Amino acid sequence: MKLYHGSNVVVQTPDPFSGRKKLDFGPGFYTTTLAEQAEQWALRTALQRDNNKATATVSVYEFQYENQLILKSFNGYDEEWLLFVCNNRRSDKASIDHGFDIIFGHIADDRVIETVDYFIEQLMAGRASQALVTLTIEQLALQQPNDQFCFASSRLNEVLTFDHTYKVQS
């Protein structure tokens, strides 16, 4: 299976421990099955990193899953996904030990994050009722399909092989 990573640099040897920490599935190396989604990530990253000097780049990998790795797969927006993302996004820990090598599921992107942030506010204030969980999930279900793989352990190089890269123009 082909996976794509959008950035402002070529990433031939991914490192799951060098990126930001407070992401949907915690620290890790993030990819997607959707080339267009990776291209948008690349354009956004290039713009944030170095204005006109950075180049939006998509690195492409071949993914071959091995049964020895522990995979957590979320099948859509549901309560388990919502609570997992909230826990990772608000954690102050440098790393989160959730016990998974790979996590797969939807992304809390710009269209989704407002809904998730509101839920986190209510959760932290002690007002996250089951009705709010249900309403939040219903709102998330209206979003455009997307996905992400988070490679959260050093074993990612056993299953992810760099294939090629290409530049993205805005």
GROMACS elastic network, one bead per residue, 0.5 to 0.9 nm:
[ bonds ]
;  ai    aj funct       b0    kb
    1    33     6  0.79846   500
    1    61     6  0.82340   500
    1    62     6  0.56897   500
    1    63     6  0.52169   500
    1    64     6  0.68457   500
    2    32     6  0.86028   500
    2    33     6  0.64088   500
    2    34     6  0.89108   500
    2    60     6  0.68202   500
    2    61     6  0.56800   500
    2    63     6  0.61388   500
    2   163     6  0.88937   500
    3    31     6  0.59417   500
    3    32     6  0.53909   500
    3    34     6  0.74577   500
    3    35     6  0.78405   500
    3    59     6  0.84467   500
    3    60     6  0.58376   500
    3    61     6  0.51791   500
    3    62     6  0.62957   500
    3    63     6  0.66348   500
    3   149     6  0.84540   500
    3   160     6  0.86772   500
    4    30     6  0.86707   500
    4    31     6  0.52353   500
    4    32     6  0.52564   500
    4    33     6  0.62084   500
    4    34     6  0.69238   500
    4    35     6  0.59380   500
    4    37     6  0.84699   500
    4    38     6  0.57996   500
    4    39     6  0.85109   500
    4    58     6  0.64094   500
    4    59     6  0.57972   500
    4    61     6  0.63577   500
    5    11     6  0.81237   500
    5    29     6  0.86464   500
    5    30     6  0.66879   500
    5    32     6  0.66617   500
    5    35     6  0.83639   500
    5    37     6  0.89364   500
    5    38     6  0.54692   500
    5    39     6  0.81459   500
    5    41     6  0.79371   500
    5    42     6  0.77878   500
    5    57     6  0.82840   500
    5    58     6  0.54809   500
    5    59     6  0.52017   500
    5    60     6  0.65446   500
    5    61     6  0.82417   500
    6     9     6  0.84384   500
    6    10     6  0.88781   500
    6    30     6  0.88998   500
    6    31     6  0.77383   500
    6    32     6  0.89664   500
    6    35     6  0.87250   500
    6    37     6  0.80492   500
    6    39     6  0.56977   500
    6    40     6  0.72896   500
    6    43     6  0.77362   500
    6    44     6  0.88130   500
    6    45     6  0.76887   500
    6    56     6  0.73564   500
    6    57     6  0.59266   500
    6    59     6  0.65663   500
    6    60     6  0.89982   500
    7    10     6  0.72698   500
    7    11     6  0.81411   500
    7    38     6  0.80734   500
    7    39     6  0.83636   500
    7    41     6  0.65234   500
    7    43     6  0.75286   500
    7    44     6  0.82120   500
    7    45     6  0.56456   500
    7    46     6  0.66678   500
    7    55     6  0.83062   500
    7    56     6  0.60549   500
    7    57     6  0.53581   500
    7    58     6  0.62586   500
    7    59     6  0.78917   500
    8    42     6  0.59567   500
    8    43     6  0.77076   500
    8    44     6  0.87815   500
    8    45     6  0.59333   500
    8    47     6  0.85074   500
    8    49     6  0.75420   500
    8    50     6  0.87984   500
    8    54     6  0.58380   500
    8    55     6  0.52408   500
    8    57     6  0.53131   500
    8    58     6  0.81142   500
    9    42     6  0.87553   500
    9    46     6  0.84976   500
    9    54     6  0.80562   500
    9    55     6  0.71070   500
    9    56     6  0.73139   500
    9    57     6  0.58682   500
    9    58     6  0.81005   500
    9    59     6  0.84357   500
   10    57     6  0.63682   500
   10    58     6  0.71636   500
   10    59     6  0.59660   500
   10   164     6  0.89883   500
   10   165     6  0.67294   500
   10   166     6  0.86591   500
   11    14     6  0.59286   500
   11    15     6  0.89175   500
   11    58     6  0.85877   500
   11    59     6  0.61550   500
   11    60     6  0.89592   500
   11   162     6  0.81631   500
   11   165     6  0.85150   500
   12    59     6  0.74602   500
   12    60     6  0.89842   500
   12    61     6  0.88664   500
   12   161     6  0.84078   500
   12   162     6  0.56430   500
   12   163     6  0.84104   500
   12   164     6  0.83854   500
   12   165     6  0.88214   500
   13   157     6  0.76150   500
   13   161     6  0.85425   500
   13   162     6  0.73755   500
   14    18     6  0.89354   500
   14    29     6  0.66487   500
   14   156     6  0.79034   500
   14   157     6  0.74884   500
   14   160     6  0.87461   500
   14   162     6  0.89084   500
   15    18     6  0.59065   500
   15    19     6  0.80106   500
   15    28     6  0.75628   500
   15    29     6  0.64280   500
   15   151     6  0.89342   500
   15   153     6  0.87735   500
   15   154     6  0.73706   500
   15   156     6  0.83425   500
   15   157     6  0.87893   500
   16    19     6  0.69745   500
   16    27     6  0.67665   500
   16    30     6  0.82645   500
   16   150     6  0.84251   500
   16   151     6  0.62924   500
   16   152     6  0.56310   500
   16   153     6  0.62536   500
   16   154     6  0.66044   500
   16   156     6  0.78353   500
   17    20     6  0.84648   500
   17    21     6  0.86070   500
   17    27     6  0.64671   500
   17    28     6  0.59038   500
   17    29     6  0.76249   500
   17    95     6  0.85600   500
   17   152     6  0.77787   500
   17   153     6  0.80258   500
   17   154     6  0.82029   500
   18    21     6  0.87304   500
   18    27     6  0.81705   500
   18    28     6  0.77549   500
   18    29     6  0.83227   500
   19    27     6  0.66886   500
   19    28     6  0.67833   500
   19    29     6  0.72983   500
   20    23     6  0.69154   500
   20    26     6  0.83966   500
   20    27     6  0.63611   500
   20    28     6  0.81337   500
   21    26     6  0.57272   500
   21    28     6  0.78302   500
   21    88     6  0.81755   500
   21    89     6  0.81191   500
   21    91     6  0.85722   500
   21    92     6  0.85724   500
   21    93     6  0.81126   500
   21    94     6  0.65113   500
   21    95     6  0.68193   500
   21    96     6  0.85599   500
   22    25     6  0.81555   500
   22    26     6  0.57299   500
   22    27     6  0.68868   500
   22    88     6  0.58321   500
   22    90     6  0.66386   500
   22    91     6  0.66819   500
   22    92     6  0.78021   500
   22    93     6  0.87358   500
   22    94     6  0.87588   500
   23    27     6  0.65534   500
   23    28     6  0.86088   500
   23    85     6  0.76470   500
   23    88     6  0.62223   500
   23    89     6  0.53368   500
   23    90     6  0.88437   500
   23   108     6  0.89008   500
   24    27     6  0.85906   500
   24    84     6  0.77299   500
   24    86     6  0.74746   500
   24    87     6  0.85392   500
   24    88     6  0.59164   500
   24    89     6  0.59307   500
   24   107     6  0.69161   500
   24   108     6  0.66060   500
   24   150     6  0.89050   500
   25    28     6  0.77862   500
   25    84     6  0.71999   500
   25    85     6  0.59894   500
   25    87     6  0.88097   500
   25    88     6  0.59837   500
   25    89     6  0.79738   500
   25   103     6  0.68780   500
   25   104     6  0.85905   500
   25   105     6  0.89672   500
   25   107     6  0.89763   500
   25   149     6  0.89094   500
   25   150     6  0.65859   500
   25   152     6  0.84826   500
   26    85     6  0.80134   500
   26    87     6  0.86807   500
   26    88     6  0.50633   500
   26    89     6  0.71473   500
   26    91     6  0.86309   500
   26    95     6  0.72836   500
   26    96     6  0.63275   500
   26    97     6  0.89522   500
   26    98     6  0.87495   500
   26   150     6  0.81634   500
   26   152     6  0.78335   500
   27    30     6  0.89485   500
   27    88     6  0.85269   500
   27    94     6  0.82778   500
   27    95     6  0.63224   500
   27    96     6  0.71860   500
   27   150     6  0.80643   500
   27   151     6  0.85387   500
   27   152     6  0.63763   500
   28   102     6  0.88403   500
   28   150     6  0.55936   500
   28   151     6  0.52381   500
   28   153     6  0.71989   500
   29   149     6  0.79700   500
   29   150     6  0.54692   500
   29   151     6  0.50064   500
   29   152     6  0.65506   500
   29   153     6  0.87980   500
   29   156     6  0.85382   500
   30   148     6  0.64795   500
   30   149     6  0.55701   500
   30   151     6  0.63913   500
   30   152     6  0.87392   500
   31    34     6  0.87670   500
   31    38     6  0.74744   500
   31    61     6  0.89710   500
   31   147     6  0.84799   500
   31   148     6  0.55498   500
   31   149     6  0.51319   500
   31   150     6  0.65841   500
   31   151     6  0.81953   500
   32    35     6  0.72746   500
   32    37     6  0.72156   500
   32    38     6  0.66251   500
   32   146     6  0.81012   500
   32   147     6  0.57487   500
   32   149     6  0.58313   500
   32   150     6  0.87877   500
   33    37     6  0.83465   500
   33    38     6  0.84556   500
   33   146     6  0.85389   500
   33   147     6  0.68382   500
   33   148     6  0.71919   500
   33   149     6  0.81807   500
   34    37     6  0.53294   500
   34    38     6  0.65223   500
   34    39     6  0.87875   500
   34   146     6  0.73629   500
   34   147     6  0.73966   500
   34   148     6  0.86757   500
   35    38     6  0.51362   500
   35    39     6  0.61534   500
   35    40     6  0.87401   500
   35    58     6  0.81982   500
   35    60     6  0.88199   500
   36    40     6  0.63132   500
   36    41     6  0.87083   500
   37    40     6  0.51822   500
   37    41     6  0.63509   500
   37    42     6  0.86884   500
   37   146     6  0.75157   500
   37   147     6  0.85931   500
   38    42     6  0.60968   500
   38    43     6  0.86573   500
   38    57     6  0.88595   500
   38    58     6  0.65046   500
   38    59     6  0.87587   500
   39    43     6  0.62191   500
   39    44     6  0.85835   500
   39    56     6  0.75736   500
   39    57     6  0.74643   500
   39    58     6  0.63045   500
   39   167     6  0.87325   500
   39   168     6  0.63934   500
   39   169     6  0.88922   500
   40    43     6  0.51684   500
   40    44     6  0.61393   500
   40    45     6  0.85078   500
   40    56     6  0.88491   500
   40   168     6  0.87894   500
   41    44     6  0.51663   500
   41    45     6  0.59759   500
   41    46     6  0.84969   500
   41    56     6  0.84186   500
   41    58     6  0.87176   500
   42    45     6  0.51355   500
   42    46     6  0.60299   500
   42    47     6  0.85038   500
   42    55     6  0.81787   500
   42    57     6  0.56049   500
   42    58     6  0.63918   500
   42   167     6  0.88301   500
   42   168     6  0.73711   500
   43    46     6  0.52597   500
   43    47     6  0.61985   500
   43    48     6  0.86865   500
   43    55     6  0.79319   500
   43    57     6  0.78004   500
   43   168     6  0.70622   500
   43   169     6  0.77164   500
   43   170     6  0.68192   500
   44    47     6  0.51803   500
   44    48     6  0.62042   500
   44    49     6  0.86197   500
   44    56     6  0.79380   500
   45    48     6  0.51005   500
   45    49     6  0.59633   500
   45    50     6  0.86592   500
   45    54     6  0.85702   500
   45    56     6  0.72117   500
   46    49     6  0.52630   500
   46    50     6  0.62555   500
   46    51     6  0.68524   500
   46    52     6  0.80912   500
   46    53     6  0.81486   500
   46    54     6  0.50101   500
   46    55     6  0.57557   500
   46    56     6  0.51794   500
   46    57     6  0.81763   500
   47    50     6  0.60804   500
   47    52     6  0.71397   500
   47    53     6  0.87676   500
   47    54     6  0.70683   500
   47    55     6  0.85229   500
   47    56     6  0.81493   500
   48    51     6  0.64381   500
   48    54     6  0.88729   500
   49    53     6  0.87461   500
   49    54     6  0.67938   500
   50    53     6  0.55329   500
   50    54     6  0.51665   500
   50    55     6  0.87562   500
   51    54     6  0.64334   500
   52    55     6  0.79845   500
   55   167     6  0.70092   500
   55   168     6  0.76099   500
   55   169     6  0.84519   500
   56   166     6  0.86402   500
   56   167     6  0.57903   500
   56   168     6  0.52241   500
   56   169     6  0.70835   500
   56   170     6  0.85275   500
   57   165     6  0.68842   500
   57   166     6  0.57801   500
   57   168     6  0.58416   500
   58   164     6  0.85717   500
   58   165     6  0.55159   500
   58   166     6  0.54237   500
   58   167     6  0.63170   500
   58   168     6  0.72156   500
   59   162     6  0.74749   500
   59   163     6  0.76876   500
   59   164     6  0.60696   500
   59   166     6  0.67194   500
   59   167     6  0.89441   500
   60   161     6  0.86117   500
   60   162     6  0.62393   500
   60   163     6  0.54629   500
   60   164     6  0.53096   500
   60   165     6  0.57159   500
   60   166     6  0.82030   500
   61   160     6  0.61485   500
   61   161     6  0.52748   500
   61   164     6  0.71371   500
   61   165     6  0.88763   500
   62   159     6  0.80151   500
   62   160     6  0.57725   500
   62   161     6  0.51446   500
   62   162     6  0.65151   500
   62   163     6  0.63810   500
   63   159     6  0.56148   500
   63   161     6  0.65530   500
   64   158     6  0.84742   500
   64   159     6  0.50488   500
   64   160     6  0.66307   500
   64   161     6  0.83725   500
   65    68     6  0.87820   500
   65    69     6  0.77929   500
   65   158     6  0.88541   500
   65   159     6  0.58186   500
   65   160     6  0.84286   500
   66    69     6  0.59335   500
   66    70     6  0.89899   500
   66   158     6  0.83799   500
   66   159     6  0.68795   500
   67    70     6  0.74572   500
   67    71     6  0.85118   500
   69   100     6  0.78314   500
   69   101     6  0.58685   500
   69   102     6  0.73994   500
   69   155     6  0.79464   500
   70    99     6  0.75885   500
   70   100     6  0.51047   500
   70   101     6  0.51427   500
   70   102     6  0.64242   500
   70   103     6  0.85763   500
   71   100     6  0.58984   500
   71   101     6  0.60881   500
   71   103     6  0.57790   500
   71   104     6  0.76219   500
   72   100     6  0.63929   500
   72   101     6  0.81202   500
   72   102     6  0.62859   500
   72   104     6  0.62285   500
   72   105     6  0.85257   500
   73   102     6  0.83146   500
   73   103     6  0.58103   500
   73   105     6  0.59502   500
   74    77     6  0.75741   500
   74    78     6  0.81220   500
   74    80     6  0.79914   500
   74    81     6  0.63180   500
   74   103     6  0.78881   500
   74   104     6  0.60707   500
   74   106     6  0.74009   500
   75    78     6  0.79037   500
   75    81     6  0.85316   500
   75   104     6  0.84815   500
   75   105     6  0.64196   500
   75   106     6  0.80309   500
   76    81     6  0.76774   500
   76   105     6  0.65998   500
   76   106     6  0.62437   500
   76   141     6  0.79188   500
   76   145     6  0.89934   500
   77    80     6  0.81397   500
   77    81     6  0.59499   500
   77    82     6  0.69077   500
   77   105     6  0.82614   500
   77   106     6  0.69248   500
   77   137     6  0.60952   500
   77   138     6  0.85271   500
   77   140     6  0.64145   500
   77   141     6  0.63724   500
   78    81     6  0.53137   500
   78    82     6  0.61695   500
   78    83     6  0.87386   500
   78   133     6  0.87271   500
   78   134     6  0.85424   500
   78   137     6  0.58536   500
   78   138     6  0.88438   500
   78   140     6  0.87190   500
   78   141     6  0.87400   500
   79    82     6  0.50381   500
   79    83     6  0.61492   500
   79    84     6  0.84702   500
   79   133     6  0.66424   500
   79   134     6  0.77822   500
   79   136     6  0.88770   500
   79   137     6  0.69782   500
   80    83     6  0.53813   500
   80    84     6  0.60885   500
   80    85     6  0.86266   500
   81    84     6  0.51317   500
   81    85     6  0.60962   500
   81    86     6  0.85120   500
   81   105     6  0.79621   500
   81   106     6  0.84013   500
   82    85     6  0.53017   500
   82    86     6  0.61026   500
   82    87     6  0.85874   500
   82   116     6  0.74490   500
   82   119     6  0.88011   500
   82   133     6  0.82537   500
   82   136     6  0.85658   500
   82   137     6  0.77724   500
   83    86     6  0.50320   500
   83    87     6  0.60357   500
   83    88     6  0.86200   500
   83   120     6  0.89875   500
   84    87     6  0.52157   500
   84    88     6  0.63355   500
   84    89     6  0.86758   500
   85    88     6  0.51863   500
   85    89     6  0.59973   500
   85    90     6  0.85603   500
   85   108     6  0.80101   500
   85   116     6  0.83362   500
   86    89     6  0.51945   500
   86    90     6  0.61194   500
   86    91     6  0.83472   500
   86   116     6  0.72707   500
   86   117     6  0.81733   500
   86   119     6  0.82302   500
   86   120     6  0.61920   500
   86   123     6  0.89527   500
   87    90     6  0.55755   500
   87    91     6  0.59512   500
   87   120     6  0.88403   500
   88    91     6  0.53227   500
   88    92     6  0.86983   500
   88    96     6  0.74147   500
   89    92     6  0.85933   500
   89   120     6  0.89685   500
   90   120     6  0.80448   500
   91    94     6  0.83568   500
   91    95     6  0.87395   500
   91    96     6  0.79504   500
   92    95     6  0.84988   500
   93    96     6  0.64018   500
   96    99     6  0.86178   500
   97   100     6  0.79646   500
   98   101     6  0.89322   500
   99   152     6  0.89174   500
  100   103     6  0.66668   500
  100   151     6  0.86154   500
  100   152     6  0.68340   500
  100   153     6  0.76583   500
  101   150     6  0.82630   500
  101   151     6  0.60331   500
  101   152     6  0.50912   500
  101   154     6  0.81196   500
  101   155     6  0.71671   500
  101   156     6  0.76198   500
  102   149     6  0.67518   500
  102   150     6  0.55681   500
  102   152     6  0.57593   500
  102   153     6  0.74682   500
  102   156     6  0.81039   500
  103   148     6  0.80579   500
  103   149     6  0.56707   500
  103   150     6  0.50642   500
  103   151     6  0.66918   500
  103   152     6  0.75414   500
  104   147     6  0.72691   500
  104   148     6  0.57368   500
  104   150     6  0.64183   500
  104   151     6  0.89030   500
  105   146     6  0.82947   500
  105   147     6  0.54492   500
  105   148     6  0.56617   500
  105   149     6  0.68665   500
  105   150     6  0.88236   500
  106   109     6  0.88849   500
  106   145     6  0.75237   500
  106   146     6  0.56580   500
  106   148     6  0.60200   500
  106   149     6  0.88534   500
  107   112     6  0.78570   500
  107   113     6  0.89418   500
  107   145     6  0.89667   500
  107   146     6  0.63878   500
  107   147     6  0.56452   500
  107   148     6  0.60433   500
  108   111     6  0.74969   500
  108   113     6  0.52033   500
  108   114     6  0.88728   500
  108   115     6  0.89629   500
  108   116     6  0.74068   500
  109   112     6  0.51930   500
  109   113     6  0.56220   500
  109   114     6  0.89109   500
  109   146     6  0.89107   500
  110   113     6  0.53444   500
  110   114     6  0.72131   500
  111   114     6  0.68833   500
  111   115     6  0.81493   500
  111   140     6  0.89606   500
  111   143     6  0.72840   500
  111   144     6  0.87166   500
  112   115     6  0.56184   500
  112   116     6  0.64537   500
  112   117     6  0.87547   500
  112   139     6  0.86878   500
  112   140     6  0.64898   500
  112   143     6  0.72091   500
  113   117     6  0.57789   500
  113   118     6  0.83705   500
  114   117     6  0.50790   500
  114   118     6  0.61441   500
  114   119     6  0.86110   500
  115   118     6  0.52636   500
  115   119     6  0.63498   500
  115   120     6  0.87728   500
  115   136     6  0.66388   500
  115   139     6  0.75197   500
  115   140     6  0.74171   500
  116   119     6  0.50560   500
  116   120     6  0.61848   500
  116   121     6  0.87025   500
  116   136     6  0.75838   500
  116   140     6  0.86570   500
  117   121     6  0.62237   500
  117   122     6  0.86741   500
  118   121     6  0.51198   500
  118   122     6  0.63387   500
  118   123     6  0.85823   500
  118   136     6  0.89534   500
  119   122     6  0.51070   500
  119   123     6  0.60110   500
  119   124     6  0.85835   500
  119   127     6  0.89560   500
  119   128     6  0.69472   500
  119   132     6  0.76197   500
  119   133     6  0.77883   500
  119   136     6  0.71750   500
  120   124     6  0.60420   500
  120   125     6  0.84770   500
  120   128     6  0.82288   500
  121   124     6  0.52509   500
  121   125     6  0.61971   500
  121   126     6  0.86796   500
  121   127     6  0.84789   500
  121   128     6  0.86133   500
  122   125     6  0.50407   500
  122   126     6  0.61746   500
  122   128     6  0.52125   500
  122   129     6  0.86837   500
  122   132     6  0.87110   500
  123   126     6  0.51333   500
  123   127     6  0.56507   500
  123   129     6  0.83415   500
  124   127     6  0.75403   500
  124   128     6  0.80528   500
  125   128     6  0.78305   500
  126   129     6  0.83920   500
  127   132     6  0.84294   500
  128   131     6  0.80221   500
  128   132     6  0.59004   500
  128   133     6  0.68768   500
  129   132     6  0.51409   500
  129   133     6  0.64233   500
  129   134     6  0.87598   500
  130   134     6  0.62192   500
  130   135     6  0.86079   500
  131   134     6  0.51123   500
  131   135     6  0.61454   500
  131   136     6  0.85519   500
  132   135     6  0.50043   500
  132   136     6  0.59562   500
  132   137     6  0.85163   500
  133   136     6  0.51713   500
  133   137     6  0.62326   500
  133   138     6  0.86558   500
  134   137     6  0.52466   500
  134   138     6  0.62114   500
  134   139     6  0.87355   500
  135   138     6  0.50824   500
  135   139     6  0.62685   500
  135   140     6  0.87013   500
  136   139     6  0.51664   500
  136   140     6  0.62470   500
  136   141     6  0.87154   500
  137   140     6  0.50145   500
  137   141     6  0.61578   500
  138   141     6  0.52039   500
  138   142     6  0.70410   500
  139   142     6  0.56725   500
  139   143     6  0.76100   500
  140   143     6  0.56097   500
  141   144     6  0.83210   500
  141   145     6  0.88973   500
  142   145     6  0.89292   500
  143   146     6  0.86250   500
  151   154     6  0.81369   500
  151   155     6  0.82109   500
  151   156     6  0.58820   500
  152   155     6  0.82944   500
  152   156     6  0.75766   500
  153   156     6  0.61701   500
  154   157     6  0.70201   500
  154   158     6  0.86282   500
  155   158     6  0.54907   500
  155   159     6  0.74348   500
  156   159     6  0.55486   500
  156   160     6  0.58545   500
  156   161     6  0.89983   500
  157   160     6  0.51273   500
  157   161     6  0.67754   500
  158   161     6  0.78869   500
  162   165     6  0.85925   500
